[in-house]
Amino acid sequence: MKSTKSQIQANLRSILENTLEEARREYLLAKESRDSDTKSSAGDKFETGREMMQREMDKLSALVDNTLNSIAKLDRIADLPASTIISEGSLVETDHDTYYISIGYGKLEAVYAISIESPLGIELKGKKVGDRVEMRGRIITIKSIL
């Protein structure tokens, strides 16, 4: 495998930390914009602007919460012992792709970070080297598990 589990873990955590930092910065900017908006004679326009900023703040707040949860999950997974069967924290090489069973993130370099709750994660869970799973009409053979 091209990357080690710890390298993938560190890279994914770094991406999440950057996302968290950016979301917090954007939240503060939206809050500042909302709070600095002064009421004018066009009251409805003022209220609409404040409501739009509040919605943006709510969206960013949810992103912060989700990112913090993902970081916590990654940290918990990092401490799990290696196993010969696929579970959270496994780095799985198949005849098609390599998957890090952790959080649902998507493609990360040459590895896909997927959740154990994803359709493929559910299929892979509990399997061992040599087992096969079918996903969307494609047979996937497990070559190695780290």
Backbone as JSON Lines, residues from 0, in Angstrom:
{"i":0,"aa":"M","n":[0.85,-1.18,0.0],"ca":[0.0,0.0,0.0],"c":[0.89,1.24,0.0]}
{"i":1,"aa":"K","n":[0.43,2.25,-0.69],"ca":[1.26,3.44,-0.9],"c":[1.45,4.27,0.38]}
{"i":2,"aa":"S","n":[0.41,4.39,1.2],"ca":[0.49,5.19,2.41],"c":[0.24,4.3,3.62]}
{"i":3,"aa":"T","n":[0.87,4.65,4.72],"ca":[0.6,3.91,5.95],"c":[-0.66,4.47,6.6]}
{"i":4,"aa":"K","n":[-1.23,3.65,7.46],"ca":[-2.44,4.06,8.16],"c":[-2.22,5.35,8.94]}
{"i":5,"aa":"S","n":[-1.08,5.46,9.61],"ca":[-0.81,6.67,10.4],"c":[-0.66,7.91,9.52]}
{"i":6,"aa":"Q","n":[-0.09,7.75,8.33],"ca":[0.02,8.88,7.4],"c":[-1.36,9.32,6.91]}
{"i":7,"aa":"I","n":[-2.19,8.35,6.58],"ca":[-3.55,8.66,6.12],"c":[-4.33,9.34,7.24]}
{"i":8,"aa":"Q","n":[-4.21,8.79,8.44],"ca":[-4.88,9.35,9.61],"c":[-4.44,10.8,9.83]}
{"i":9,"aa":"A","n":[-3.14,11.06,9.78],"ca":[-2.62,12.4,10.01],"c":[-3.07,13.37,8.92]}
{"i":10,"aa":"N","n":[-3.07,12.92,7.69],"ca":[-3.49,13.76,6.57],"c":[-4.98,14.11,6.69]}
{"i":11,"aa":"L","n":[-5.79,13.12,7.0],"ca":[-7.22,13.34,7.16],"c":[-7.51,14.27,8.32]}
{"i":12,"aa":"R","n":[-6.79,14.08,9.43],"ca":[-6.97,14.94,10.6],"c":[-6.57,16.38,10.27]}
{"i":13,"aa":"S","n":[-5.5,16.56,9.53],"ca":[-5.04,17.89,9.14],"c":[-6.1,18.59,8.27]}
{"i":14,"aa":"I","n":[-6.67,17.87,7.33],"ca":[-7.73,18.43,6.49],"c":[-8.91,18.87,7.35]}
{"i":15,"aa":"L","n":[-9.3,18.02,8.29],"ca":[-10.44,18.35,9.17],"c":[-10.12,19.56,10.05]}
{"i":16,"aa":"E","n":[-8.89,19.64,10.55],"ca":[-8.51,20.8,11.38],"c":[-8.55,22.09,10.56]}
{"i":17,"aa":"N","n":[-8.13,22.03,9.3],"ca":[-8.2,23.21,8.43],"c":[-9.66,23.59,8.17]}
{"i":18,"aa":"T","n":[-10.51,22.6,7.93],"ca":[-11.93,22.84,7.73],"c":[-12.53,23.5,8.96]}
{"i":19,"aa":"L","n":[-12.17,23.0,10.13],"ca":[-12.67,23.54,11.39],"c":[-12.23,24.99,11.57]}
{"i":20,"aa":"E","n":[-10.98,25.27,11.32],"ca":[-10.45,26.63,11.46],"c":[-11.17,27.6,10.51]}
{"i":21,"aa":"E","n":[-11.35,27.17,9.27],"ca":[-12.02,28.01,8.28],"c":[-13.49,28.24,8.65]}
{"i":22,"aa":"A","n":[-14.17,27.2,9.1],"ca":[-15.59,27.33,9.49],"c":[-15.74,28.28,10.68]}
{"i":23,"aa":"R","n":[-14.83,28.19,11.63],"ca":[-14.88,29.1,12.79],"c":[-14.64,30.54,12.36]}
{"i":24,"aa":"R","n":[-13.69,30.73,11.45],"ca":[-13.4,32.08,10.95],"c":[-14.61,32.65,10.2]}
{"i":25,"aa":"E","n":[-15.21,31.84,9.33],"ca":[-16.39,32.27,8.58],"c":[-17.57,32.57,9.52]}
{"i":26,"aa":"Y","n":[-17.71,31.78,10.57],"ca":[-18.78,32.0,11.55],"c":[-18.62,33.38,12.2]}
{"i":27,"aa":"L","n":[-17.4,33.69,12.62],"ca":[-17.15,34.99,13.26],"c":[-17.41,36.15,12.3]}
{"i":28,"aa":"L","n":[-17.05,35.98,11.04],"ca":[-17.31,37.02,10.05],"c":[-18.82,37.21,9.84]}
{"i":29,"aa":"A","n":[-19.56,36.12,9.76],"ca":[-21.01,36.2,9.58],"c":[-21.66,36.84,10.8]}
{"i":30,"aa":"K","n":[-21.17,36.5,11.98],"ca":[-21.71,37.08,13.22],"c":[-21.44,38.58,13.27]}
{"i":31,"aa":"E","n":[-20.22,38.94,12.9],"ca":[-19.85,40.36,12.88],"c":[-20.72,41.13,11.87]}
{"i":32,"aa":"S","n":[-20.94,40.54,10.71],"ca":[-21.77,41.16,9.69],"c":[-23.21,41.31,10.18]}
{"i":33,"aa":"R","n":[-23.73,40.27,10.79],"ca":[-25.1,40.32,11.3],"c":[-25.24,41.39,12.38]}
{"i":34,"aa":"D","n":[-24.28,41.43,13.29],"ca":[-24.36,42.36,14.41],"c":[-24.09,43.81,14.03]}
{"i":35,"aa":"S","n":[-23.33,44.02,12.96],"ca":[-23.0,45.39,12.57],"c":[-24.04,45.99,11.63]}
{"i":36,"aa":"D","n":[-24.94,45.17,11.13],"ca":[-25.99,45.64,10.23],"c":[-26.9,46.58,11.02]}
{"i":37,"aa":"T","n":[-27.01,47.8,10.56],"ca":[-27.84,48.77,11.28],"c":[-29.23,48.82,10.68]}
{"i":38,"aa":"K","n":[-30.18,49.06,11.54],"ca":[-31.58,49.11,11.09],"c":[-31.79,50.41,10.32]}
{"i":39,"aa":"S","n":[-32.44,50.25,9.19],"ca":[-32.74,51.43,8.37],"c":[-34.24,51.57,8.27]}
{"i":40,"aa":"S","n":[-34.66,52.53,7.47],"ca":[-36.09,52.73,7.29],"c":[-36.72,51.56,6.52]}
{"i":41,"aa":"A","n":[-35.9,50.81,5.81],"ca":[-36.38,49.64,5.1],"c":[-36.29,48.44,6.05]}
{"i":42,"aa":"G","n":[-37.18,48.36,7.0],"ca":[-37.16,47.36,8.06],"c":[-37.15,45.93,7.57]}
{"i":43,"aa":"D","n":[-37.96,45.63,6.55],"ca":[-38.01,44.25,6.04],"c":[-36.66,43.83,5.46]}
{"i":44,"aa":"K","n":[-36.0,44.74,4.76],"ca":[-34.7,44.44,4.17],"c":[-33.68,44.15,5.27]}
{"i":45,"aa":"F","n":[-33.73,44.93,6.34],"ca":[-32.85,44.74,7.49],"c":[-33.07,43.35,8.11]}
{"i":46,"aa":"E","n":[-34.32,43.01,8.35],"ca":[-34.64,41.72,8.97],"c":[-34.25,40.56,8.06]}
{"i":47,"aa":"T","n":[-34.45,40.71,6.76],"ca":[-34.08,39.66,5.81],"c":[-32.57,39.45,5.81]}
{"i":48,"aa":"G","n":[-31.81,40.54,5.82],"ca":[-30.35,40.44,5.87],"c":[-29.86,39.75,7.13]}
{"i":49,"aa":"R","n":[-30.45,40.13,8.26],"ca":[-30.08,39.5,9.54],"c":[-30.43,38.01,9.53]}
{"i":50,"aa":"E","n":[-31.58,37.68,8.98],"ca":[-32.01,36.28,8.92],"c":[-31.07,35.46,8.03]}
{"i":51,"aa":"M","n":[-30.64,36.04,6.93],"ca":[-29.7,35.34,6.04],"c":[-28.38,35.08,6.76]}
{"i":52,"aa":"M","n":[-27.89,36.05,7.49],"ca":[-26.64,35.89,8.24],"c":[-26.82,34.84,9.34]}
{"i":53,"aa":"Q","n":[-27.99,34.84,9.98],"ca":[-28.25,33.86,11.03],"c":[-28.27,32.44,10.45]}
{"i":54,"aa":"R","n":[-28.87,32.29,9.28],"ca":[-28.9,30.97,8.63],"c":[-27.48,30.51,8.29]}
{"i":55,"aa":"E","n":[-26.68,31.44,7.81],"ca":[-25.28,31.11,7.49],"c":[-24.54,30.7,8.77]}
{"i":56,"aa":"M","n":[-24.77,31.42,9.84],"ca":[-24.15,31.08,11.12],"c":[-24.59,29.69,11.59]}
{"i":57,"aa":"D","n":[-25.87,29.38,11.44],"ca":[-26.38,28.07,11.84],"c":[-25.71,26.96,11.02]}
{"i":58,"aa":"K","n":[-25.57,27.2,9.72],"ca":[-24.94,26.22,8.83],"c":[-23.47,26.01,9.24]}
{"i":59,"aa":"L","n":[-22.78,27.1,9.51],"ca":[-21.37,27.01,9.91],"c":[-21.22,26.36,11.28]}
{"i":60,"aa":"S","n":[-22.14,26.64,12.17],"ca":[-22.12,26.02,13.49],"c":[-22.28,24.5,13.38]}
{"i":61,"aa":"A","n":[-23.17,24.06,12.5],"ca":[-23.36,22.63,12.27],"c":[-22.1,22.01,11.67]}
{"i":62,"aa":"L","n":[-21.44,22.73,10.76],"ca":[-20.19,22.24,10.17],"c":[-19.11,22.09,11.24]}
{"i":63,"aa":"V","n":[-19.02,23.06,12.14],"ca":[-18.05,22.99,13.24],"c":[-18.33,21.75,14.09]}
{"i":64,"aa":"D","n":[-19.6,21.56,14.47],"ca":[-19.97,20.4,15.3],"c":[-19.64,19.09,14.59]}
{"i":65,"aa":"N","n":[-20.01,18.97,13.33],"ca":[-19.75,17.74,12.57],"c":[-18.25,17.47,12.43]}
{"i":66,"aa":"T","n":[-17.49,18.53,12.2],"ca":[-16.04,18.38,12.04],"c":[-15.4,17.97,13.36]}
{"i":67,"aa":"L","n":[-15.85,18.56,14.46],"ca":[-15.33,18.16,15.78],"c":[-15.65,16.69,16.06]}
{"i":68,"aa":"N","n":[-16.85,16.26,15.7],"ca":[-17.23,14.85,15.88],"c":[-16.36,13.94,15.03]}
{"i":69,"aa":"S","n":[-16.07,14.35,13.8],"ca":[-15.22,13.55,12.92],"c":[-13.8,13.45,13.46]}
{"i":70,"aa":"I","n":[-13.27,14.54,13.99],"ca":[-11.92,14.53,14.58],"c":[-11.9,13.59,15.79]}
{"i":71,"aa":"A","n":[-12.92,13.68,16.63],"ca":[-12.99,12.81,17.81],"c":[-13.06,11.33,17.39]}
{"i":72,"aa":"K","n":[-13.82,11.04,16.35],"ca":[-13.93,9.66,15.87],"c":[-12.59,9.18,15.32]}
{"i":73,"aa":"L","n":[-11.91,10.04,14.56],"ca":[-10.58,9.67,14.03],"c":[-9.61,9.38,15.16]}
{"i":74,"aa":"D","n":[-9.64,10.21,16.2],"ca":[-8.74,10.01,17.34],"c":[-9.04,8.69,18.04]}
{"i":75,"aa":"R","n":[-10.33,8.36,18.17],"ca":[-10.72,7.11,18.81],"c":[-10.27,5.91,17.96]}
{"i":76,"aa":"I","n":[-10.45,6.01,16.67],"ca":[-10.08,4.93,15.75],"c":[-8.56,4.71,15.74]}
{"i":77,"aa":"A","n":[-7.79,5.78,15.89],"ca":[-6.33,5.68,15.85],"c":[-5.8,4.76,16.93]}
{"i":78,"aa":"D","n":[-6.52,4.64,18.03],"ca":[-6.06,3.82,19.16],"c":[-6.54,2.37,19.09]}
{"i":79,"aa":"L","n":[-7.35,2.03,18.08],"ca":[-7.86,0.67,17.98],"c":[-6.75,-0.28,17.51]}
{"i":80,"aa":"P","n":[-6.71,-1.48,18.08],"ca":[-5.68,-2.45,17.66],"c":[-5.97,-2.99,16.26]}
{"i":81,"aa":"A","n":[-4.91,-3.43,15.59],"ca":[-5.06,-4.03,14.26],"c":[-5.84,-5.34,14.4]}
{"i":82,"aa":"S","n":[-6.53,-5.7,13.33],"ca":[-7.36,-6.9,13.35],"c":[-7.25,-7.61,12.01]}
{"i":83,"aa":"T","n":[-7.52,-8.9,12.0],"ca":[-7.51,-9.66,10.76],"c":[-8.87,-9.61,10.07]}
{"i":84,"aa":"I","n":[-9.86,-9.03,10.75],"ca":[-11.16,-8.83,10.11],"c":[-11.41,-7.33,10.0]}
{"i":85,"aa":"I","n":[-12.16,-6.94,8.99],"ca":[-12.4,-5.53,8.73],"c":[-13.34,-4.94,9.77]}
{"i":86,"aa":"S","n":[-12.88,-3.83,10.35],"ca":[-13.66,-3.07,11.32],"c":[-13.21,-1.62,11.24]}
{"i":87,"aa":"E","n":[-13.78,-0.77,12.09],"ca":[-13.33,0.63,12.1],"c":[-11.83,0.67,12.33]}
{"i":88,"aa":"G","n":[-11.16,1.53,11.58],"ca":[-9.72,1.68,11.7],"c":[-8.92,0.82,10.74]}
{"i":89,"aa":"S","n":[-9.59,-0.08,10.04],"ca":[-8.89,-0.95,9.09],"c":[-8.52,-0.19,7.82]}
{"i":90,"aa":"L","n":[-7.35,-0.51,7.32],"ca":[-6.93,-0.05,6.01],"c":[-7.03,-1.27,5.1]}
{"i":91,"aa":"V","n":[-7.94,-1.22,4.14],"ca":[-8.3,-2.39,3.34],"c":[-7.88,-2.19,1.9]}
{"i":92,"aa":"E","n":[-7.03,-3.08,1.43],"ca":[-6.64,-3.06,0.02],"c":[-7.46,-4.13,-0.71]}
{"i":93,"aa":"T","n":[-8.11,-3.7,-1.78],"ca":[-8.89,-4.64,-2.59],"c":[-8.28,-4.7,-3.98]}
{"i":94,"aa":"D","n":[-8.85,-5.54,-4.83],"ca":[-8.35,-5.62,-6.19],"c":[-8.74,-4.4,-7.02]}
{"i":95,"aa":"H","n":[-9.57,-3.51,-6.46],"ca":[-9.97,-2.3,-7.17],"c":[-9.39,-1.02,-6.54]}
{"i":96,"aa":"D","n":[-9.59,-0.85,-5.24],"ca":[-9.18,0.37,-4.55],"c":[-8.72,0.05,-3.13]}
{"i":97,"aa":"T","n":[-8.24,1.08,-2.44],"ca":[-7.85,0.96,-1.04],"c":[-8.78,1.85,-0.22]}
{"i":98,"aa":"Y","n":[-9.24,1.32,0.92],"ca":[-10.21,2.02,1.76],"c":[-9.71,2.11,3.19]}
{"i":99,"aa":"Y","n":[-9.85,3.29,3.76],"ca":[-9.58,3.48,5.18],"c":[-10.94,3.58,5.86]}
{"i":100,"aa":"I","n":[-11.28,2.59,6.67],"ca":[-12.59,2.53,7.31],"c":[-12.54,3.46,8.53]}
{"i":101,"aa":"S","n":[-13.06,4.65,8.37],"ca":[-12.95,5.65,9.42],"c":[-14.16,6.58,9.4]}
{"i":102,"aa":"I","n":[-14.02,7.67,8.69],"ca":[-15.12,8.63,8.54],"c":[-15.44,8.76,7.06]}
{"i":103,"aa":"G","n":[-16.65,9.1,6.75],"ca":[-17.02,9.32,5.36],"c":[-16.43,10.61,4.86]}
{"i":104,"aa":"Y","n":[-15.36,10.53,4.09],"ca":[-14.74,11.73,3.55],"c":[-14.65,11.68,2.03]}
{"i":105,"aa":"G","n":[-14.35,10.52,1.5],"ca":[-14.16,10.4,0.06],"c":[-12.71,10.13,-0.28]}
{"i":106,"aa":"K","n":[-12.33,10.48,-1.5],"ca":[-10.97,10.18,-1.96],"c":[-9.96,11.11,-1.3]}
{"i":107,"aa":"L","n":[-8.91,10.48,-0.83],"ca":[-7.82,11.17,-0.15],"c":[-6.54,10.56,-0.7]}
{"i":108,"aa":"E","n":[-5.89,11.27,-1.62],"ca":[-4.74,10.72,-2.35],"c":[-5.19,9.45,-3.07]}
{"i":109,"aa":"A","n":[-4.58,8.31,-2.78],"ca":[-4.92,7.07,-3.47],"c":[-5.83,6.17,-2.62]}
{"i":110,"aa":"V","n":[-6.39,6.74,-1.55],"ca":[-7.2,5.98,-0.61],"c":[-8.56,6.65,-0.45]}
{"i":111,"aa":"Y","n":[-9.58,5.83,-0.29],"ca":[-10.92,6.36,0.0],"c":[-11.18,6.21,1.5]}
{"i":112,"aa":"A","n":[-11.5,7.33,2.15],"ca":[-11.91,7.29,3.56],"c":[-13.42,7.1,3.57]}
{"i":113,"aa":"I","n":[-13.86,5.95,4.1],"ca":[-15.29,5.66,4.13],"c":[-15.72,5.3,5.55]}
{"i":114,"aa":"S","n":[-16.96,5.51,5.83],"ca":[-17.54,5.18,7.12],"c":[-17.93,3.71,7.14]}
{"i":115,"aa":"I","n":[-17.88,3.11,8.31],"ca":[-18.32,1.73,8.48],"c":[-19.83,1.63,8.24]}
{"i":116,"aa":"E","n":[-20.55,2.77,8.36],"ca":[-21.99,2.8,8.15],"c":[-22.38,3.02,6.69]}
{"i":117,"aa":"S","n":[-21.39,3.29,5.83],"ca":[-21.68,3.48,4.4],"c":[-22.08,2.14,3.78]}
{"i":118,"aa":"P","n":[-22.73,2.16,2.62],"ca":[-23.09,0.88,1.98],"c":[-21.89,-0.07,1.79]}
{"i":119,"aa":"L","n":[-20.76,0.46,1.32],"ca":[-19.58,-0.39,1.14],"c":[-19.01,-0.8,2.49]}
{"i":120,"aa":"G","n":[-18.99,0.12,3.45],"ca":[-18.5,-0.19,4.79],"c":[-19.28,-1.33,5.43]}
{"i":121,"aa":"I","n":[-20.59,-1.3,5.24],"ca":[-21.46,-2.36,5.78],"c":[-21.11,-3.7,5.12]}
{"i":122,"aa":"E","n":[-20.89,-3.68,3.81],"ca":[-20.54,-4.91,3.09],"c":[-19.18,-5.46,3.54]}
{"i":123,"aa":"L","n":[-18.21,-4.56,3.77],"ca":[-16.86,-4.99,4.13],"c":[-16.73,-5.42,5.58]}
{"i":124,"aa":"K","n":[-17.53,-4.87,6.45],"ca":[-17.44,-5.13,7.9],"c":[-17.46,-6.63,8.19]}
{"i":125,"aa":"G","n":[-16.47,-7.07,8.96],"ca":[-16.39,-8.47,9.37],"c":[-15.73,-9.4,8.37]}
{"i":126,"aa":"K","n":[-15.38,-8.89,7.19],"ca":[-14.75,-9.73,6.17],"c":[-13.25,-9.85,6.46]}
{"i":127,"aa":"K","n":[-12.62,-10.85,5.81],"ca":[-11.18,-11.06,5.98],"c":[-10.52,-11.21,4.61]}
{"i":128,"aa":"V","n":[-9.2,-11.31,4.61],"ca":[-8.44,-11.42,3.36],"c":[-8.96,-12.62,2.56]}
{"i":129,"aa":"G","n":[-9.18,-12.38,1.29],"ca":[-9.67,-13.43,0.39],"c":[-11.18,-13.4,0.19]}
{"i":130,"aa":"D","n":[-11.9,-12.78,1.13],"ca":[-13.36,-12.68,0.99],"c":[-13.7,-11.75,-0.16]}
{"i":131,"aa":"R","n":[-14.91,-11.93,-0.67],"ca":[-15.4,-11.09,-1.76],"c":[-16.73,-10.47,-1.37]}
{"i":132,"aa":"V","n":[-16.95,-9.27,-1.87],"ca":[-18.24,-8.61,-1.68],"c":[-18.69,-8.08,-3.04]}
{"i":133,"aa":"E","n":[-20.0,-7.92,-3.16],"ca":[-20.53,-7.36,-4.39],"c":[-21.08,-5.98,-4.08]}
{"i":134,"aa":"M","n":[-20.68,-5.01,-4.9],"ca":[-21.16,-3.64,-4.73],"c":[-21.47,-3.08,-6.1]}
{"i":135,"aa":"R","n":[-22.73,-2.76,-6.31],"ca":[-23.19,-2.18,-7.58],"c":[-22.79,-3.04,-8.79]}
{"i":136,"aa":"G","n":[-22.98,-4.34,-8.65],"ca":[-22.7,-5.25,-9.74],"c":[-21.23,-5.57,-9.94]}
{"i":137,"aa":"R","n":[-20.38,-5.09,-9.06],"ca":[-18.94,-5.31,-9.18],"c":[-18.47,-6.19,-8.03]}
{"i":138,"aa":"I","n":[-17.71,-7.22,-8.34],"ca":[-17.15,-8.1,-7.31],"c":[-15.83,-7.51,-6.84]}
{"i":139,"aa":"I","n":[-15.7,-7.34,-5.52],"ca":[-14.5,-6.77,-4.93],"c":[-13.85,-7.84,-4.05]}
{"i":140,"aa":"T","n":[-12.58,-8.12,-4.3],"ca":[-11.85,-9.11,-3.53],"c":[-10.9,-8.39,-2.56]}
{"i":141,"aa":"I","n":[-10.9,-8.82,-1.31],"ca":[-10.05,-8.21,-0.29],"c":[-8.67,-8.84,-0.36]}
{"i":142,"aa":"K","n":[-7.64,-8.0,-0.59],"ca":[-6.28,-8.47,-0.74],"c":[-5.47,-8.39,0.56]}
{"i":143,"aa":"S","n":[-5.68,-7.31,1.34],"ca":[-4.97,-7.19,2.62],"c":[-5.73,-6.25,3.56]}
{"i":144,"aa":"I","n":[-5.47,-6.44,4.85],"ca":[-6.08,-5.64,5.9],"c":[-4.99,-5.22,6.87]}
{"i":145,"aa":"L","n":[-4.88,-3.94,7.12],"ca":[-3.92,-3.42,8.11],"c":[-4.67,-2.72,9.22]}
